[in-house]
Structures are given as structure tokens and as C-alpha cells.
Amino acid sequence: IEAASHMQLAETIKLRLYPTAEQELAFSELSYWYMKACNFVSDYVFSHNFCTNSVRLSTALYSDIRSKFGLKSQMSQSAIRTVTARYQTVDTQMKNQPHKFKCDGKYYTFRRDITWLQKPIAFRRPQADLVRSRDFSFVEDKETGELLLSLNTLAGRARLPFAHSDYFEQKFLNGDWQFGTGKLVCMKGRWYFHISATREVQETQREDIQHVVGVDRGLRFLAATYDDKQNTAFFSGKKIIEKRNKFDAVRAELQSKGTKSAKRALKRISGRENRWMSDVNHCISKTLVRKYGPNTLYVLEDLTGVSFEEENQHGRKQTHDLRNWSFYDLETKLSYKAKETGGRVLKVDPHYTSQRCPHCGAIIKESRDHDKHVYTC
């Protein structure tokens, strides 16, 4: 009997911290010197033919990192891994996103890699990566019984409360989840700790699938679904487009002014649209998973490498909307939520999916009523 295949379910836990004034000072000192150490390692990687071998970097830089920046042993190693991981990520992104340029009215692309970088990757945001058990752990206050987070700093260990619920303890501290590296960051004067967590789940087998749902992502409708019972559902994108147009108008007005106050306002609202759109995708994916239940197969178009560069085809406004289309974020959120409930996400070739009959499989463009979203077999 073949063993059932397993896969890793990954999530990022974001905890709000409540440090004292003394602990805030220790966090600021740690994150500042950790950032400096990362830039030191990044300069070395750039000037030594993009060497990302952690063993070689540790041999060459470990002593200097400890003496120049005062980091402890594990933190020095973590700084090296942080830099190598960033370079490897950038290398993958550059390979997956070929450079595009326009010449004589036509678009051309060519592949590139990390050697195209003109300067070292810069770490501008103070942060610190902490290793489970060595640098951070969850402990219980002996007097009150309160769950605390223990973090390692340059000034010693710091124990502090954090925002959590009973659900957090029941879900993540029951032994099923394995914690990875945690990241200490400060955002708008508030301290947060982000922890990567993984657990092993059994991959849903073909015979276990109870429902099949096709999900079409778009701008007019953020998601349109068609299931195995011939039921449809639509998530309108009209209000989303209207709100995004408001964001674009506000940014354009502030950028046209160019004053210091306008730049401060741009900085203040930066990321607000992304956070709002992320919440929209979270709600849509959660609604789909709750509606169709466990052991559901969600079928999506494979939009890997999709590009919307030709304005002549779409028009400038539609091209702008397509470039800012967050279809991948919705796919990611639906994928991990489906895994939690024993479901799966399958990506298929996007060609002719809107013209193919869901019953007989025939591709007849005239059989589809685009306005009513009805296909006549």
C-alpha cells in the first residue's frame, strides 16, 4: 500500500508587541546594527562575484560581523542567511521576469539574472531575524500565568506581552506547527514580530474530491465561479475599480504638487491601497472556502508570466488597471485556505477557457453570450 503524500502548509504569524521603553531601546539598537551588518555582507557579496555560499561567507565575514557590529553568534549567522536569501530571491525574480523594451513600435524581451545588478542590494529598513529557541521562544509568566514572548537582544533577553487570543494558542501552540525564523520590525512606531510557521498536511487525493469549482479572475468581476452542480457566483469589481480610481487621483494630485507636505502625505498613504486590496482578496477567498467546504478542487487559469504591455491593444487606462491587477494575491490566499480544509488548487491553460463548453468541451466562440455570461451548449 502506497503511503499517502504529504505537503507543507505555510503561514506567517504577525504578532503586535508591547515593549517597555527600555525594551524598545534594545529593539532599536538590535535592528539598527543588524541592518548595518546586512549591508556589510551585501557589499561583500556584490564585490565578490555574487557569492551566496553561506559557508564561504561565514568563513570570510563572521569575525568582522561580531567585532564591527557587536552581534551575537547566532545573529551573525542569521545576517549572512538574510542577505543570501535576498540575493537568491532577486535572482529568481529577474529570471522569471524578463526585461522588456520597446523599439520601432514593437516590444522585445530578453532574460537576465543577478549579474545585471548595478549596485549592491541595500537594506534600508531596520530589522532583525531571530531563530526559534536560540533567539526567541514562548514562555509563561510564573506569577500570572500569562503567555509571554522572549526575545534575544544585544542587551540580553527581553520578556514582553503580545497581542494574541485563545485561538492562537489552540492553533499554533498545540505541537502541530513548526516555527521558523522570526522577523522583528517596527512600523509607524509600533513593534511587530513576524514568524513563519509550517505544518505537514495530507495532500488531497483525486478520489477524495467532493466538489469541483472553476474560478475565473478579472477586473469587471473579481471572481466568477461555476461549480459541478451548475451553480454560478459573481464577485463584482465595480466598487473596487471606483476606489482604485480615487487612490490614483489622490496620488496624481500629490505628486503634481511636489511640496514637502505632499511628499509626507504620499509616504503616509503608501501601502494603504495594497493593504485594502489584500483584505478584499482575503474576504473573497474565505467566502469561497466557506461556501464550498472541505475536499473541494478549485480550478484557476495559469497566469504565470502574464504581461499587459501593449497599450494599443487595451488602451492606457485599461493597461494601467491590468498592471495593478492583484490576481496572484487572490490565488495565493485561496491556495493556503484550501489546503487548510483539505482542498486543492489546480491551474490550467488559460487559452479558450471562456469559449469552451463546460459540458461537452467544444470551443465555439459564438455560443458564449459575453454580456449575460451564459454559454449555450
N, C-alpha and C positions, 0 to 999 in steps of 0.2 A: 504494500500500500504506500503510495507516494505521500510524503509529508506535505501538508498544506503550506503554500508560500506565504511569506510574511513581508511586510513593508514598514517603513518608518514613517510615523506621523509626527510632524514637527510644528511647534508653535513658539511664539515669542511672548513671554510674560512681561508686562510692563508694570512696575511697582512704584508708587509715589512714596518717597521717603520723608521723614520728619526729623531731621537732624537738629541738634543744638547748635548754638553759634560757634562753639569750639569745634564741633564735628564738621560744620560747613567749611571752616577754615582748613581743616585737614583734608577734606574732599577737594577743595580748590587747589591746594598745594599738590596733591597727588595727581589730579587730572592735568595740571599745567606741565609738570615735569614729565609725565607720561607722553603728552603731546610733543614736547621737545625731543624726547628720546625717539619717538616715531619718525620725526623729521630728520633726525640724525641718521637713522637706519635707512630711510628713504633716499637720502643723498648718496649714501654708500652704494645702495642697490643700483641707482641710476648711473653712477660713475664707474661701476664695475660690471658693465655689460649685462645689466638687468639680472644679476644673480639672485635667485629666490630660493636657494637651498638653505633651509633653516640651520642645518648642521654647520655649514661653512660660515654663515653669518654669525652664528653663536660663537664659533671659534675666534672670529676676527673682531667682534664688537662687544662681547659680553663684559669684559673687564672695563672697557671705556664707558659703557652704559651705566654700570654700577658706580664708577668713580665720578663721572661728569654730572649725572642726573640724580644720584642718590636712590635709585630704585632698588628694591629688594630682589633676591634671586629669581623668584617666580615671575615677578613683574617684568624683569629684564627680558626673560624668555618670551613672555606674552607680547611685549612690544615688538620683538622680531617677528612673531607669528602674525601680529596685526598688520604689519607692513607687507609681508609676503602674501598674505591673503588679499590685501587690497590690490597689489600688482597683478596677481593672478586673475582677480575679478575684472580688472580693467582690460587685461589681455583677452579674456573671453568675450567681453563686450565689444571690443574692437574687431575681433574676428567674426562675430555674429552680426555686426552692423557695418557693412562695407561703406567706404567713403563714397559719397555721391557728389557729382559736379555736373554742371550744365554747359554744353558747348554747341554752338550753332543750332540752338533750339532743341537739342536732344540731351537726355540725361544719361550719364555713364557712371559706372561703379567699378571700384577695384578693392580687393581685400587688403587688409593691413593688420599689423599686430603691434605689440607693445613697443617695438623698436622705433615706432613713429613718434613716440613722445618726445617733445622738445625740451622738457624740463622735469625735474623730479615731482612725484605726486606729493602734494602739500597737505599736511594735517593741521587745519586751522581751528578746529573746534576742540577745546579741552575735553578729554575723556580718559577713561581707564578701563582696560579689560581685565577682569578678575576671574580666577579659576576656581571652580567648585571645590570645596573642602579646604584647599590651600588658602584661598583669599576671601571666600565668602561661605557662609553657612546659615541655616536657620536654627535658632536656639530658643529656649523657653525661659522666661523670667522666673526664677525660683520663688520669688515672693508673690507676684501677682498671677503667674501662670500665663502671661501674655506672650504671644509669639513675636520674636524679635529677629532682625536681620543683623548678622555680624559681618562687618566688612574690614578688610585689612587696609591700613593706610601707612604712610611714611612715619606717622607719629604713634603707631600701634593699632590695636584692634578697637573698632568702634561698634557698639551695640545700639541699635535705634529702632523705634517702631516704624511701621509702614502700613499703607492702606491696603486692607485685604478683608475678605469675608469668610464665613464658614465654608462657602462653596470652594474657595481657593484651597483651603486645607484638605477638603474632602477629595478634590480632583487631583491636585498636583503633589500632595504630600502623603499619598497612600502607598507609595513604593512602585507604582506603575511607570512613573515618568522619570527619565534620566536627565539631570540638569547639565548643561554645557557651560560655556563661558558666559559670564555676566558683564554688562557694559554699564559703567557709571557715567551719567551725563547730567548736565544742568541746562534746563530750558526755561527761559524767562524767569530766572531767579528761583526756580524750583528744582529739586534734585530727584532724579528718577534712576531706577536700576532695571535694566532690560536683561532678561535671562532667556537663553534658548533652551527649550525642553523638547525631548523626543520620547516616544514610546512605540513599542512594537505592536502592530495590529495585524490581524489575519486578512490577507487580501481576498476580496470577494470573488468567489468562483462564478463561472458562467451559469452553472445550474442553480446558483443561489439568487440570481437576479429576478426580482418580482415585478419591477416596472422599468420601462424604457421611456425616456423623455428627451426629445430633441429641443435644443435651446439655440435660438438664433439671436445674436447680439447686433445692435445697431444704434443709430442716433435718434431716429424717429420713435422707435421703440427700443428701450434699453435692453429688453429681453422679450422674446416671443417664444412660447413653448407649445409643443404638440406631443401628447403622450400616447401610450399604447391603447388607450381607451377612446382615442379620437377627440380628446378634450384639448382646448386651447386656452392660453392665458397670455395677456399682454401687459407689459410694464411701460407705460407711456414716458417718453423723454421730453415732452413739450416743456414742462416746468424746469427741467434740468437745463435745456438749451437757453431758456429765458434768463435763468440765474447766471449761467456762464457768460451770457452777453453782458450782464451787469458787471460782472467781475472784469471783463475785458475793457468795458467803458471806463471803469474807475482806474484801472491800471494805465490806460492810454492817457487819461486826463492828468494823472500824477506825473507820468513820465514826460509829458509835454511841458509841464511847469518847470521841472528840473531844480526846484528850490530845495534847501536843506530840510524844511518841514515836509515837503512832498516825498523826499527820499526816506525820511523817518517813517512816514505813513506807509510807503511801499514795503519797507522792512517789517513793519508791524503786521501787515496783512499777508505777508509772504507765507505760503503754505496753507492759508485758510481754505482756499478753494480745493486743494488736494485732500485736506482732512475731511471736508464736507463730502466730496465725491467718494472718498473711501468709505464713509459712513453709509452713503446711498448704496454702494455695491455690497456692503455688509448686510444691509437690510434685505436687498433682493435675494442674495444667496441664502440667507437664513430663511426667508419665506419659501423658497423653492424646496429646501431640505425638509422643512416642517410640513409642507403640503404633500410631498410625495413619500415621505417616510424612509425607513431603512431599506437596504438592498435595492437601491434604485440606480440605474445606469443613465447618466446624463451625457448626451452626445452633443459635442460642440464642433464648430468649424475650426480647423487648424489654421490660425492666422499668424503662425511663426514667420517672421521676416516680412510681414506685410508692410507696404510703403505707400504713401499718398503724396508723391512729389509733383505730379503733373497738374498744375493749376488749370491748364487749358481743358482738362477733362472734367474737373469738378467745380471750377470757379474758386476764387480766392477765399471767400467766406467758408464754403464747404470744406475746402482743403484745410483751413485753419481748424475747423471743428474735428475733422478726421484725425489730424495730427495730435490733437489733445484728447482723443477718444481713449477712455480707460478700460478697454475690453480685457486687457491682460490682468488687471487688478480683480475684475469680476471673476475671471477664470481661476485665479489663484485662491480666492476666498471660497468659491464653490468647491474646488478640489479638496481642500482640507476639511471643510464642513461635511462633504460627502463621505470622506474616509472615516470621520468620527462616527457616522451612523451606519457603517458597513456598505456604503455606496461606492461608486466609481465614476470617473470622468473619462470619456473616450473622445479623442479628437479625430476627425475625419477630413478628407479632402474637401475644401470649400467649393470646388467648381460644380456648378449646376445644382447646388442644394436647394435653391429656391424654385427651380424648374422641374425637379424630379418628383414624380408622383410618390407619395408615401405608401401607396398600396401596391401598385404594380411595378414601380421603379422606372417607368418610361420617362424620358426627358422631352417634354413638349412645351415650349415657351408659351404658346397661345392658350394653353389650358389653365394658366395661372392668372387670376384676377388680382392685379397688384394693389388696387385701391381697397378691395374688400378682404384681402388676404385669404382668398378661397381658391382651392385647386380642385378642378373638376376632372375626375379620372375618366 
